[in-house]
């Protein structure tokens, strides 16, 4: 029973990490489009 909830939490954190990675990549591309690194 407890292992199932741990697995669910692990999957949730994995999906959250993937979402954060995508968001970071999008922000980086926007930043580069606006003028790049100073």
PDB file of N, CA, C and O in Angstrom:
ATOM      1  N   UNK A   1       0.833  -1.202   0.000  1.00  0.00           N
ATOM      2  CA  UNK A   1       0.000   0.000   0.000  1.00  0.00           C
ATOM      3  C   UNK A   1       0.869   1.253   0.000  1.00  0.00           C
ATOM      4  O   UNK A   1       0.654   2.163  -0.801  1.00  0.00           O
ATOM      5  N   UNK A   2       1.834   1.297   0.886  1.00  0.00           N
ATOM      6  CA  UNK A   2       2.689   2.471   0.984  1.00  0.00           C
ATOM      7  C   UNK A   2       3.571   2.623  -0.259  1.00  0.00           C
ATOM      8  O   UNK A   2       3.833   3.736  -0.715  1.00  0.00           O
ATOM      9  N   UNK A   3       4.023   1.487  -0.800  1.00  0.00           N
ATOM     10  CA  UNK A   3       4.898   1.546  -1.975  1.00  0.00           C
ATOM     11  C   UNK A   3       4.171   2.144  -3.177  1.00  0.00           C
ATOM     12  O   UNK A   3       4.789   2.793  -4.021  1.00  0.00           O
ATOM     13  N   UNK A   4       2.857   1.925  -3.254  1.00  0.00           N
ATOM     14  CA  UNK A   4       2.078   2.474  -4.365  1.00  0.00           C
ATOM     15  C   UNK A   4       2.068   3.998  -4.312  1.00  0.00           C
ATOM     16  O   UNK A   4       2.203   4.661  -5.340  1.00  0.00           O
ATOM     17  N   UNK A   5       1.909   4.548  -3.114  1.00  0.00           N
ATOM     18  CA  UNK A   5       1.887   6.004  -2.982  1.00  0.00           C
ATOM     19  C   UNK A   5       3.264   6.595  -3.271  1.00  0.00           C
ATOM     20  O   UNK A   5       3.372   7.686  -3.830  1.00  0.00           O
ATOM     21  N   UNK A   6       4.314   5.873  -2.890  1.00  0.00           N
ATOM     22  CA  UNK A   6       5.679   6.319  -3.182  1.00  0.00           C
ATOM     23  C   UNK A   6       5.911   6.337  -4.690  1.00  0.00           C
ATOM     24  O   UNK A   6       6.525   7.263  -5.221  1.00  0.00           O
ATOM     25  N   UNK A   7       5.416   5.306  -5.372  1.00  0.00           N
ATOM     26  CA  UNK A   7       5.557   5.244  -6.821  1.00  0.00           C
ATOM     27  C   UNK A   7       4.806   6.394  -7.477  1.00  0.00           C
ATOM     28  O   UNK A   7       5.302   7.009  -8.421  1.00  0.00           O
ATOM     29  N   UNK A   8       3.608   6.683  -6.974  1.00  0.00           N
ATOM     30  CA  UNK A   8       2.806   7.776  -7.519  1.00  0.00           C
ATOM     31  C   UNK A   8       3.532   9.107  -7.347  1.00  0.00           C
ATOM     32  O   UNK A   8       3.556   9.937  -8.255  1.00  0.00           O
ATOM     33  N   UNK A   9       4.121   9.296  -6.174  1.00  0.00           N
ATOM     34  CA  UNK A   9       4.856  10.523  -5.895  1.00  0.00           C
ATOM     35  C   UNK A   9       6.065  10.646  -6.816  1.00  0.00           C
ATOM     36  O   UNK A   9       6.385  11.734  -7.295  1.00  0.00           O
ATOM     37  N   UNK A  10       6.737   9.513  -7.061  1.00  0.00           N
ATOM     38  CA  UNK A  10       7.899   9.498  -7.942  1.00  0.00           C
ATOM     39  C   UNK A  10       7.507   9.889  -9.360  1.00  0.00           C
ATOM     40  O   UNK A  10       8.197  10.679 -10.003  1.00  0.00           O
ATOM     41  N   UNK A  11       6.401   9.338  -9.846  1.00  0.00           N
ATOM     42  CA  UNK A  11       5.924   9.670 -11.188  1.00  0.00           C
ATOM     43  C   UNK A  11       5.546  11.140 -11.282  1.00  0.00           C
ATOM     44  O   UNK A  11       5.811  11.792 -12.292  1.00  0.00           O
ATOM     45  N   UNK A  12       4.928  11.660 -10.228  1.00  0.00           N
ATOM     46  CA  UNK A  12       4.523  13.058 -10.212  1.00  0.00           C
ATOM     47  C   UNK A  12       5.741  13.977 -10.270  1.00  0.00           C
ATOM     48  O   UNK A  12       5.748  14.954 -11.020  1.00  0.00           O
ATOM     49  N   UNK A  13       6.773  13.668  -9.480  1.00  0.00           N
ATOM     50  CA  UNK A  13       7.976  14.491  -9.481  1.00  0.00           C
ATOM     51  C   UNK A  13       8.694  14.403 -10.824  1.00  0.00           C
ATOM     52  O   UNK A  13       9.284  15.381 -11.286  1.00  0.00           O
ATOM     53  N   UNK A  14       8.641  13.214 -11.454  1.00  0.00           N
ATOM     54  CA  UNK A  14       9.259  13.038 -12.764  1.00  0.00           C
ATOM     55  C   UNK A  14       8.576  13.915 -13.804  1.00  0.00           C
ATOM     56  O   UNK A  14       9.238  14.569 -14.610  1.00  0.00           O
ATOM     57  N   UNK A  15       7.229  13.923 -13.778  1.00  0.00           N
ATOM     58  CA  UNK A  15       6.475  14.741 -14.723  1.00  0.00           C
ATOM     59  C   UNK A  15       6.692  16.222 -14.460  1.00  0.00           C
ATOM     60  O   UNK A  15       6.756  17.022 -15.393  1.00  0.00           O
ATOM     61  N   UNK A  16       6.805  16.587 -13.186  1.00  0.00           N
ATOM     62  CA  UNK A  16       7.055  17.975 -12.824  1.00  0.00           C
ATOM     63  C   UNK A  16       8.416  18.427 -13.345  1.00  0.00           C
ATOM     64  O   UNK A  16       8.552  19.540 -13.855  1.00  0.00           O
ATOM     65  N   UNK A  17       9.424  17.561 -13.215  1.00  0.00           N
ATOM     66  CA  UNK A  17      10.764  17.875 -13.698  1.00  0.00           C
ATOM     67  C   UNK A  17      10.768  18.070 -15.206  1.00  0.00           C
ATOM     68  O   UNK A  17      11.418  18.983 -15.717  1.00  0.00           O
ATOM     69  N   UNK A  18      10.035  17.201 -15.929  1.00  0.00           N
ATOM     70  CA  UNK A  18       9.951  17.318 -17.383  1.00  0.00           C
ATOM     71  C   UNK A  18       9.286  18.632 -17.774  1.00  0.00           C
ATOM     72  O   UNK A  18       9.713  19.293 -18.721  1.00  0.00           O
ATOM     73  N   UNK A  19       8.243  19.009 -17.043  1.00  0.00           N
ATOM     74  CA  UNK A  19       7.549  20.268 -17.320  1.00  0.00           C
ATOM     75  C   UNK A  19       8.467  21.452 -17.063  1.00  0.00           C
ATOM     76  O   UNK A  19       8.486  22.405 -17.843  1.00  0.00           O
ATOM     77  N   UNK A  20       9.230  21.399 -15.974  1.00  0.00           N
ATOM     78  CA  UNK A  20      10.155  22.480 -15.660  1.00  0.00           C
ATOM     79  C   UNK A  20      11.247  22.590 -16.713  1.00  0.00           C
ATOM     80  O   UNK A  20      11.652  23.695 -17.073  1.00  0.00           O
ATOM     81  N   UNK A  21      11.732  21.442 -17.214  1.00  0.00           N
ATOM     82  CA  UNK A  21      12.755  21.453 -18.253  1.00  0.00           C
ATOM     83  C   UNK A  21      12.230  22.110 -19.518  1.00  0.00           C
ATOM     84  O   UNK A  21      12.920  22.913 -20.147  1.00  0.00           O
ATOM     85  N   UNK A  22      10.984  21.757 -19.891  1.00  0.00           N
ATOM     86  CA  UNK A  22      10.379  22.356 -21.084  1.00  0.00           C
ATOM     87  C   UNK A  22      10.204  23.858 -20.910  1.00  0.00           C
ATOM     88  O   UNK A  22      10.463  24.631 -21.832  1.00  0.00           O
ATOM     89  N   UNK A  23       9.763  24.266 -19.729  1.00  0.00           N
ATOM     90  CA  UNK A  23       9.551  25.678 -19.451  1.00  0.00           C
ATOM     91  C   UNK A  23      10.873  26.445 -19.498  1.00  0.00           C
ATOM     92  O   UNK A  23      10.930  27.553 -20.032  1.00  0.00           O
ATOM     93  N   UNK A  24      11.922  25.864 -18.947  1.00  0.00           N
ATOM     94  CA  UNK A  24      13.232  26.501 -18.956  1.00  0.00           C
ATOM     95  C   UNK A  24      13.745  26.660 -20.379  1.00  0.00           C
ATOM     96  O   UNK A  24      14.315  27.697 -20.721  1.00  0.00           O
ATOM     97  N   UNK A  25      13.549  25.635 -21.217  1.00  0.00           N
ATOM     98  CA  UNK A  25      13.987  25.702 -22.606  1.00  0.00           C
ATOM     99  C   UNK A  25      13.230  26.792 -23.355  1.00  0.00           C
ATOM    100  O   UNK A  25      13.812  27.520 -24.160  1.00  0.00           O
ATOM    101  N   UNK A  26      11.931  26.902 -23.087  1.00  0.00           N
ATOM    102  CA  UNK A  26      11.113  27.925 -23.742  1.00  0.00           C
ATOM    103  C   UNK A  26      11.561  29.317 -23.317  1.00  0.00           C
ATOM    104  O   UNK A  26      11.679  30.215 -24.151  1.00  0.00           O
ATOM    105  N   UNK A  27      11.811  29.500 -22.024  1.00  0.00           N
ATOM    106  CA  UNK A  27      12.267  30.794 -21.530  1.00  0.00           C
ATOM    107  C   UNK A  27      13.621  31.162 -22.122  1.00  0.00           C
ATOM    108  O   UNK A  27      13.869  32.323 -22.447  1.00  0.00           O
ATOM    109  N   UNK A  28      14.495  30.168 -22.260  1.00  0.00           N
ATOM    110  CA  UNK A  28      15.819  30.411 -22.814  1.00  0.00           C
ATOM    111  C   UNK A  28      15.731  30.849 -24.271  1.00  0.00           C
ATOM    112  O   UNK A  28      16.439  31.763 -24.694  1.00  0.00           O
ATOM    113  N   UNK A  29      14.852  30.189 -25.045  1.00  0.00           N
ATOM    114  CA  UNK A  29      14.701  30.549 -26.454  1.00  0.00           C
ATOM    115  C   UNK A  29      14.114  31.949 -26.592  1.00  0.00           C
ATOM    116  O   UNK A  29      14.512  32.707 -27.476  1.00  0.00           O
ATOM    117  N   UNK A  30      13.167  32.295 -25.718  1.00  0.00           N
ATOM    118  CA  UNK A  30      12.590  33.643 -25.734  1.00  0.00           C
ATOM    119  C   UNK A  30      13.662  34.672 -25.388  1.00  0.00           C
ATOM    120  O   UNK A  30      13.747  35.721 -26.026  1.00  0.00           O
ATOM    121  N   UNK A  31      14.472  34.377 -24.388  1.00  0.00           N
ATOM    122  CA  UNK A  31      15.535  35.284 -23.956  1.00  0.00           C
ATOM    123  C   UNK A  31      16.537  35.523 -25.083  1.00  0.00           C
ATOM    124  O   UNK A  31      16.962  36.655 -25.316  1.00  0.00           O
ATOM    125  N   UNK A  32      16.912  34.445 -25.783  1.00  0.00           N
ATOM    126  CA  UNK A  32      17.852  34.576 -26.897  1.00  0.00           C
ATOM    127  C   UNK A  32      17.235  35.374 -28.033  1.00  0.00           C
ATOM    128  O   UNK A  32      17.923  36.161 -28.683  1.00  0.00           O
ATOM    129  N   UNK A  33      15.938  35.177 -28.280  1.00  0.00           N
ATOM    130  CA  UNK A  33      15.259  35.902 -29.351  1.00  0.00           C
ATOM    131  C   UNK A  33      15.190  37.396 -29.026  1.00  0.00           C
ATOM    132  O   UNK A  33      15.216  38.229 -29.932  1.00  0.00           O
ATOM    133  N   UNK A  34      15.102  37.731 -27.751  1.00  0.00           N
ATOM    134  CA  UNK A  34      14.976  39.132 -27.347  1.00  0.00           C
ATOM    135  C   UNK A  34      16.307  39.873 -27.329  1.00  0.00           C
ATOM    136  O   UNK A  34      16.321  41.096 -27.197  1.00  0.00           O
ATOM    137  N   UNK A  35      17.410  39.172 -27.458  1.00  0.00           N
ATOM    138  CA  UNK A  35      18.677  39.902 -27.464  1.00  0.00           C
ATOM    139  C   UNK A  35      19.864  39.093 -26.989  1.00  0.00           C
ATOM    140  O   UNK A  35      20.997  39.575 -27.009  1.00  0.00           O
ATOM    141  N   UNK A  36      19.617  37.887 -26.568  1.00  0.00           N
ATOM    142  CA  UNK A  36      20.714  37.003 -26.211  1.00  0.00           C
ATOM    143  C   UNK A  36      21.423  37.383 -24.925  1.00  0.00           C
ATOM    144  O   UNK A  36      20.935  38.193 -24.137  1.00  0.00           O
ATOM    145  N   UNK A  37      22.585  36.779 -24.730  1.00  0.00           N
ATOM    146  CA  UNK A  37      23.351  36.995 -23.516  1.00  0.00           C
ATOM    147  C   UNK A  37      24.102  38.323 -23.588  1.00  0.00           C
ATOM    148  O   UNK A  37      24.614  38.719 -24.635  1.00  0.00           O
ATOM    149  N   UNK A  38      24.149  38.991 -22.444  1.00  0.00           N
ATOM    150  CA  UNK A  38      24.859  40.261 -22.410  1.00  0.00           C
ATOM    151  C   UNK A  38      26.275  40.058 -21.884  1.00  0.00           C
ATOM    152  O   UNK A  38      27.039  41.018 -21.780  1.00  0.00           O
TER     153      UNK A  38
END
